[in-house]
Amino acid sequence: MYQYTDFDRQFVRLRADQFRDQLQRWQAGTLSEDEFRPLRLQNGWYVQRYAPMLRVAVPYGELSSRQIRALARIAREYDEPEAEVYRNALATQGAMGTTYLPTHYAHFSTRTNVQFNWIPLAKSADVMDLLASVDMHGIQTSGNCIRNITTDERAGVAADEIADPRPFAEILRQWSSLHPEFAFLPRKFKIAIIGATEDRAATGWHDVGLHLVKNDAGELGFRVSVGGGMGRTPVIGTLLRAFLPWQQIMNYLEAVVRVYNRFGRRDNKYKARIKILVKAEGQRYIDEVEQEFRQIVELDGGPHTIPQAEYDRVAASFVPPALDLAGASAEAPTPAAPEPLFARWLQRNVAPHRNPLLRAVTLSFKRPGQAPGDASADQLDTLAVLADRYSAGEARVTHDQNVLLPWVRADQLHALWLDAKAAGFASANVHLLTDMIACPGGDLCALANARSIPIAVAITERYQDLDELDDIGEIDLHISGCINSCGHHHSGHIGILGVDKDGKEWYQVTLGGSDGSALSGEAMPGKVIGPSFSAAEVPDVVEAVLATYRDQRQPRETFIAAVRRLGLQPFKDAANAARIPAEEEAA
């Protein structure tokens, strides 16, 4: 993990002090609501449907056990709304039906951040001080700036890795933090970077997607794509450079963002993302970037060229931890008696490691009755214990809203499984149907048109038979409560989108989306199958779609492959046949 320097620590603590001063002036009335709003947003503080929401930055997903314990403390001591606020929220949600409003919880997002939904603003400065004490913050997790930079949760340990992307992600984080030219972009800006042959970071769906590659001469560089994004207009990023020397990546990104800052629309927030500019201008945008890049390198002297010494300084923080591997075995232990659940877990949740004595292990945070990615204070404390015991004190939040332990000895896998099972983290469902992505939706978010969590819970409860899940096979189910696509429904093999229809909750279903992983193939948005469905119909629609796949699949054919072979019509017919007659639903 990156180790904070004295400068880093002072930077974060001074920012926390600055926020406390801003909060106190707002409370005293000397700072207006309009003046305070951008200041709190710049530190990760939103105001959601019922209460403030804090988004904590977790650069490239890495957390130490010390940081996890601090997050647990925040959940336990601060994630509690004022009683009247919570009573009103319960009353409102109760009128809508199923209620899911847990307190003392954290939430893992698809961009590997951690969110809290109930911390009163009056306590926000105390929380920022606590975060700063463990080298954490909420800087640039909101606002029209360069957001938290994400990468592959297996970065630095993946068996298929070309180069470790984390040093570059950290260098880019430092470059983008409080960048004066890019503090007020036309819209938010997201970067993802991958260093492996498989894209496990959905780079094609980002404003900038960076993929470490080697050219024919064996030199390391980046393949650069720009203009991906979800929302109202799903777009896959456009390739700008097939190979850019790694030393030039900051100069090139300076050109990419500078052209966007100059020409991006500011008159309509729905058309302000860089994807709209790239799509509208096409080659002209690319030419402008290349011209700006030449200006930066040739005339300005390439001020952001990365020296080898600077790369080496940052990379030194990402060396493998000192592990006691004396007598370690490259094989997982064999239990005295057959344990089918352990065997399933090894197959589903355990990934190869670049060190043959180690494994990368995913702990599943998907369980009945709990929203995908939610973790209670007690669960976070348990996670910290497991990280210390089995993974050199390190864990990583994943794009799929789980947690990965990257440094597990192969011969300790059975012991880890027993402890994870006792904690409820050992569901052998990684990449299966119940390992779904879902945003908080209308239960908590003011932007949502419909709730996501009750849909996720209903589907999860219906599919608890591991034999059935294994038979269905690997499948991505993604749920968003609105068109902002925080649940990445566009990239789901099955995508579910909440929509408002005459003031009621309805859901569009899409099929065939992809995030660009090896399972999914080339990144692409899913296509809508028919009119929207009611909340009560959605689990039956999913079941009908899956039944059609199981009836018509070829041997060893995955769901996404079958959708592409068969086309949408048979699935659309099955979904429409699953509709509940109006008189039955009314009853």
Secondary structure as the mmCIF struct_conf table of DSSP 4:
data_model
#
loop_
_struct_conf.conf_type_id
_struct_conf.id
_struct_conf.beg_label_comp_id
_struct_conf.beg_label_asym_id
_struct_conf.beg_label_seq_id
_struct_conf.end_label_comp_id
_struct_conf.end_label_asym_id
_struct_conf.end_label_seq_id
HELX_LH_PP_P HELX_LH_PP_P1 TYR A 2 THR A 5
HELX_RH_AL_P HELX_RH_AL_P1 ASP A 6 ALA A 28
TURN_TY1_P TURN_TY1_P1 GLY A 29 GLY A 29
BEND BEND1 THR A 30 LEU A 31
HELX_RH_AL_P HELX_RH_AL_P2 GLU A 33 LEU A 41
TURN_TY1_P TURN_TY1_P2 GLN A 42 GLY A 44
STRN STRN1 TRP A 45 VAL A 47
BEND BEND2 ARG A 49 ALA A 51
STRN STRN2 PRO A 52 VAL A 56
HELX_RH_3T_P HELX_RH_3T_P1 PRO A 59 GLY A 61
STRN STRN3 GLU A 62 SER A 64
HELX_RH_AL_P HELX_RH_AL_P3 SER A 65 GLU A 77
TURN_TY1_P TURN_TY1_P3 TYR A 78 TYR A 78
HELX_RH_AL_P HELX_RH_AL_P4 ALA A 83 MET A 96
BEND BEND3 GLY A 97 THR A 98
BEND BEND4 THR A 103 HIS A 104
STRN STRN4 TYR A 105 PHE A 108
TURN_TY1_P TURN_TY1_P4 THR A 110 ARG A 111
BEND BEND5 THR A 112 THR A 112
STRN STRN5 VAL A 114 PHE A 116
BEND BEND6 ASN A 117 ASN A 117
HELX_RH_3T_P HELX_RH_3T_P2 LEU A 121 LYS A 123
HELX_RH_AL_P HELX_RH_AL_P5 SER A 124 SER A 133
TURN_TY1_P TURN_TY1_P5 VAL A 134 ASP A 135
TURN_TY1_P TURN_TY1_P6 ILE A 139 GLN A 140
BEND BEND7 THR A 141 CYS A 145
STRN STRN6 ILE A 146 ILE A 146
STRN STRN7 THR A 150 THR A 151
TURN_TY1_P TURN_TY1_P7 GLU A 153 VAL A 157
TURN_TY1_P TURN_TY1_P8 ALA A 159 ASP A 160
STRN STRN8 GLU A 161 GLU A 161
BEND BEND8 ILE A 162 ALA A 163
BEND BEND9 PRO A 165 PRO A 165
HELX_RH_AL_P HELX_RH_AL_P6 ARG A 166 SER A 176
TURN_TY1_P TURN_TY1_P9 SER A 177 LEU A 178
HELX_RH_3T_P HELX_RH_3T_P3 PRO A 180 PHE A 182
BEND BEND10 ALA A 183 PHE A 184
BEND BEND11 PRO A 186 ARG A 187
STRN STRN9 PHE A 189 PHE A 189
STRN STRN10 ILE A 191 ILE A 194
STRN STRN11 ALA A 196 ALA A 196
BEND BEND12 THR A 197 GLU A 198
BEND BEND13 ALA A 201 ALA A 201
HELX_RH_3T_P HELX_RH_3T_P4 THR A 203 TRP A 205
BEND BEND14 HIS A 206 ASP A 207
STRN STRN12 VAL A 208 LYS A 214
TURN_TY1_P TURN_TY1_P10 ASP A 216 ALA A 217
STRN STRN13 LEU A 220 VAL A 226
STRN STRN14 GLY A 229 GLY A 229
TURN_TY1_P TURN_TY1_P11 GLY A 231 ARG A 232
BEND BEND15 THR A 233 THR A 233
STRN STRN15 VAL A 235 VAL A 235
HELX_LH_PP_P HELX_LH_PP_P2 ILE A 236 GLY A 237
STRN STRN16 THR A 238 PRO A 245
HELX_RH_3T_P HELX_RH_3T_P5 TRP A 246 GLN A 248
HELX_RH_AL_P HELX_RH_AL_P7 ILE A 249 PHE A 263
BEND BEND16 GLY A 264 GLY A 264
BEND BEND17 ASP A 267 ASP A 267
HELX_RH_3T_P HELX_RH_3T_P6 LYS A 269 LYS A 271
BEND BEND18 ARG A 273 ARG A 273
HELX_RH_AL_P HELX_RH_AL_P8 ILE A 274 GLU A 281
TURN_TY1_P TURN_TY1_P12 GLY A 282 GLY A 282
HELX_RH_AL_P HELX_RH_AL_P9 GLN A 283 ARG A 294
HELX_RH_PI_P HELX_RH_PI_P1 GLN A 295 LEU A 299
BEND BEND19 ASP A 300 ASP A 300
TURN_TY1_P TURN_TY1_P13 PRO A 303 HIS A 304
HELX_RH_AL_P HELX_RH_AL_P10 GLN A 308 ALA A 315
HELX_RH_3T_P HELX_RH_3T_P7 ALA A 316 PHE A 318
BEND BEND20 VAL A 319 VAL A 319
HELX_LH_PP_P HELX_LH_PP_P3 PRO A 320 PRO A 321
TURN_TY1_P TURN_TY1_P14 ALA A 326 GLY A 327
BEND BEND21 ALA A 330 GLU A 331
HELX_LH_PP_P HELX_LH_PP_P4 ALA A 332 PRO A 335
BEND BEND22 ALA A 336 ALA A 337
HELX_RH_AL_P HELX_RH_AL_P11 PRO A 340 ASN A 349
STRN STRN17 VAL A 350 ALA A 351
BEND BEND23 ARG A 354 ASN A 355
TURN_TY1_P TURN_TY1_P15 PRO A 356 LEU A 357
STRN STRN18 LEU A 358 LEU A 363
HELX_LH_PP_P HELX_LH_PP_P5 SER A 364 SER A 364
STRN STRN19 ARG A 367 ARG A 367
TURN_TY1_P TURN_TY1_P16 PRO A 368 GLY A 369
STRN STRN20 GLN A 370 GLN A 370
TURN_TY1_P TURN_TY1_P17 PRO A 372 GLY A 373
STRN STRN21 ASP A 374 SER A 376
HELX_RH_AL_P HELX_RH_AL_P12 ALA A 377 TYR A 390
BEND BEND24 SER A 391 SER A 391
TURN_TY1_P TURN_TY1_P18 ALA A 392 GLY A 393
STRN STRN22 GLU A 394 VAL A 397
TURN_TY1_P TURN_TY1_P19 HIS A 399 ASP A 400
BEND BEND25 GLN A 401 GLN A 401
STRN STRN23 VAL A 403 ARG A 409
HELX_RH_3T_P HELX_RH_3T_P8 ALA A 410 GLN A 412
HELX_RH_AL_P HELX_RH_AL_P13 LEU A 413 ALA A 423
TURN_TY1_P TURN_TY1_P20 GLY A 424 GLY A 424
BEND BEND26 ALA A 428 ALA A 428
TURN_TY1_P TURN_TY1_P21 VAL A 430 HIS A 431
BEND BEND27 LEU A 432 LEU A 432
TURN_TY1_P TURN_TY1_P22 LEU A 433 THR A 434
BEND BEND28 ASP A 435 ASP A 435
STRN STRN24 ILE A 437 ALA A 438
HELX_RH_3T_P HELX_RH_3T_P9 GLY A 441 ASP A 443
TURN_TY1_P TURN_TY1_P23 LEU A 444 LEU A 444
TURN_TY1_P TURN_TY1_P24 ALA A 446 LEU A 447
BEND BEND29 ASN A 449 ALA A 450
BEND BEND30 SER A 452 SER A 452
HELX_RH_AL_P HELX_RH_AL_P14 ILE A 453 ARG A 462
HELX_RH_AL_P HELX_RH_AL_P15 LEU A 466 ILE A 472
BEND BEND31 GLU A 474 GLU A 474
STRN STRN25 LEU A 477 SER A 480
BEND BEND32 GLY A 481 CYS A 482
TURN_TY1_P TURN_TY1_P25 ILE A 483 ASN A 484
TURN_TY1_P TURN_TY1_P26 CYS A 486 GLY A 487
HELX_RH_3T_P HELX_RH_3T_P10 HIS A 489 SER A 491
BEND BEND33 GLY A 492 HIS A 493
STRN STRN26 ILE A 494 LYS A 501
TURN_TY1_P TURN_TY1_P27 ASP A 502 GLY A 503
STRN STRN27 LYS A 504 LEU A 511
STRN STRN28 SER A 514 SER A 514
BEND BEND34 GLY A 516 SER A 517
TURN_TY1_P TURN_TY1_P28 ALA A 518 SER A 520
BEND BEND35 GLU A 522 GLU A 522
STRN STRN29 MET A 524 MET A 524
STRN STRN30 LYS A 527 VAL A 528
BEND BEND36 GLY A 530 PRO A 531
STRN STRN31 PHE A 533 SER A 534
TURN_TY1_P TURN_TY1_P29 ALA A 535 GLU A 537
HELX_RH_AL_P HELX_RH_AL_P16 VAL A 538 GLN A 552
HELX_LH_PP_P HELX_LH_PP_P6 ARG A 553 GLN A 554
TURN_TY1_P TURN_TY1_P30 PRO A 555 ARG A 556
HELX_RH_AL_P HELX_RH_AL_P17 PHE A 559 LEU A 566
BEND BEND37 LEU A 568 LEU A 568
HELX_RH_AL_P HELX_RH_AL_P18 GLN A 569 ALA A 577
TURN_TY1_P TURN_TY1_P31 ALA A 578 ALA A 578
HELX_LH_PP_P HELX_LH_PP_P7 ARG A 579 PRO A 581
HELX_RH_AL_P HELX_RH_AL_P19 ALA A 582 ALA A 586
#
